Amino acid sequence: MPPADTAPNALFIDDPAVASDKRLDGWFLDFFEDCCVRLTFRHNFNLEASDVDSNLGFDGGVLEISTDGGNTFEDILSAGGSFVRGGYNRTIATDRGSPIAGRQAWSGNSNGYITTVVNVPTIQKQGRLRWRMASDTSGGNEGWRVDSLYMTWCVGMGTPCPSPTPSPTATPTPTPPPRASCPQYTITEGAGTIVPGSTDTGNHCVWCSTLITLPFPFVLYNQAFNAVNVTSSGRLAFVCDNEPDGYRERCLPASPYNCGYDFTIFALWYEWGTLTYPEGCSTWANGCGIFTSISGTAPNRVFNIEWHVIDRKDSIQTGNFEVRLYENDPNQRFDVVYGHSQKKPFTPPVAGVQGPPEFFTQDFCNVPAPQNSSLIYQLEPCATPTPTPTPTATATPRATPRQRPIPHPRPLPP
């Protein structure tokens, strides 16, 4: 097991061959009148599990939460939370004396660090998070490491859609708000892998962009586009490319630079280079650059845009990732696929999508990028409003997101 995801250390607990119940109580939380709290962390586990049944674990780790100041704890799912990605993968056996018998948990071998993203339930009083590892009465394994923790939330309880302005008649006709003003993209885990690009876009540079024509109109936040700027920095800019924008990486929403970052897909925003000559470019037969290909047939094609990049400051370190744009998808789907990259961790990478002002979805920021994984982005439509027959209606503004980093934890003693 790698000792840490973000140097120099990580939280660690061993997995002994005896019954045990070990707990790490995290920081206190208070999100009164806030919303949309999301926890991201990276972890690496190798815990005793069945070799026969891939759904059965013997020793396992869980995430728990307290909503009463740390007096009592319950599983994050039981408390109303949900996993965006990297959730529990097994159920703990009930016949081996485990303190968490019968519960869903992380168990088995994660084969390196994985990313878990959790929607944290609303906490009206002081709350607390707890990472808990329990083992049964026989057998053991390496243990569990937790690292690279980060939280985001929105200040104030905003509504996802503005209230409609109905017609002041006796039988009003609902006037739904423009769809682009309501929805946010959601992210779920996928099973896709990188589809190799075969057509060179001609992008071989640092802090630069290349305008390419799309094989079909792609819709992002209800706006159709026939072309996109592919950037060496790991972005797809549909309106304004903002290059050169060296040293401008930041968490979303990104404020304007040369122009706004509206209608931009941030596949892996970082100080990348697509030059042809650096040493790391020999990783690929066709070298560094941005390459495209098309999968499927009309009217359901997928346009694949693949990056072969090197770290601008250290050309031996490479990155490989891809965006897949879907034709005629009702949820305006696109995928971001991460391949294997030598550079661990990326610092500081940013991933997500940004649309009109106040609308964005961030996958991660300033935490290591995932390896060999696929993420599906889909636009969730607003529900059709049901207005009341009053002359006017007022809108509650959306919450303004803010973020704060979590101090890097120190390891537990062995």
C-alpha positions, 0 to 999 in steps of 0.5 A: 500500500502506498504510504500517502496520497499527499506527502508526507503522511496519511491517517493509517490503521492496521487490520489485525487478526483479532476482533477490534473496533478502531475509530478516528473522530474528525473535526467538528462541523456546523453548517447551520442554514448552509446547504450542499455540503460535500466531503471529498477524500482519498483512501487506500484499503486492503482489509480482509474479505471473502475470496469467493463472494465479491460482495462479502467482507470480513473486516471493513471501514465505514464513515459515520457522523454525529449530529449531536456534538459527538455524543452518538454516531450513525452511518453516513447513509443512515443519517441521510447522506449519499455517495457521489462516487467511491461508496461502500463496496461490500457487506460485512459478514454476520457470523464472524464477530465483527462489531459492524456485522451486517453493515455496508462498508469498504472491504477487500483491496482497493488496489491503490488510492481511490476517491470518495465523494460524499453528500453530507446531510444537513447538520443543524447542531454541531456535528462530527465525522468519524472514520471507523475500522472494525475487524472480526475474530480471525484473519487480518490484512494490511489496513486502511489509509485516509488522506487528502480531505476537502470539504465544500458547501454553499452559504445560505439555503438557496432554491434550485430554481427561481420562482416563476412569474405567473400571468395575473389572470383567474386561470394562470398559465405556468411560465417555467423559467428558462431551463438554462437558469435552473439545472446543475450537472450531476456526477456519477461513476461510469465504467468507460475507458479511454478511446484512443484519439487518432486525429491530431488537432495540431495543439502542441504548445504550452498555455495555448488553444486550438479551435476545432469543429465538432462533428455534431452540435453539442449542447451544454447548459442548453446552448448548442455549439458547433466548435470548441477550443481545446486547450493544452491546460486541460479545458474545453472552452466553448465560448472564450478560451482564456489562453494564455492563462498561466498560473490561473488554476483555481477552484470553481467557479473560476472568475474571468481572466481575459474573459469569462470561463462560462460554458467550459469543461474542466477535464483536468485544469493544470500546468500541462504542455502538449509540446512534441519534444519533451522526454515524457512524450515517448509514453505514447506512439503518437507523442504529446498532443490532443487527439480526437476520434468518433465512436458509434453512428449518427444520430448517437455518436460520441466525440472523443477528445484525448489529451497526451500531456506532460507537466510543464515544470517536469516533462518526465511526469505525464498525464492522460485523460479524455472528454467524451461528448454525446450526440442528441443526449436528452441529459446533455451528457459528457464523460471525463475519463482518467487514465494512468498518470505518472504524476502523483499527486497533481497539484493543484488540479481542478475538474468540473464544468461551469456554465452561465453565471452562478451555475457550476459543478465541481468534481474536485479541487486541490486534491489528487486526480483519480486514476483509471476511472470514468465520470458521467456528467448529466444535466438534471432538469428543473421540475415544471413549476406550479405557480399560484394565481398572484400578480407577482412572485419573488425569487430566492437567489441561489446560494453562493458557494465557498470552499475552505481547505481541511488541514492535512491530518497527521498519522496515528501511531502504529 
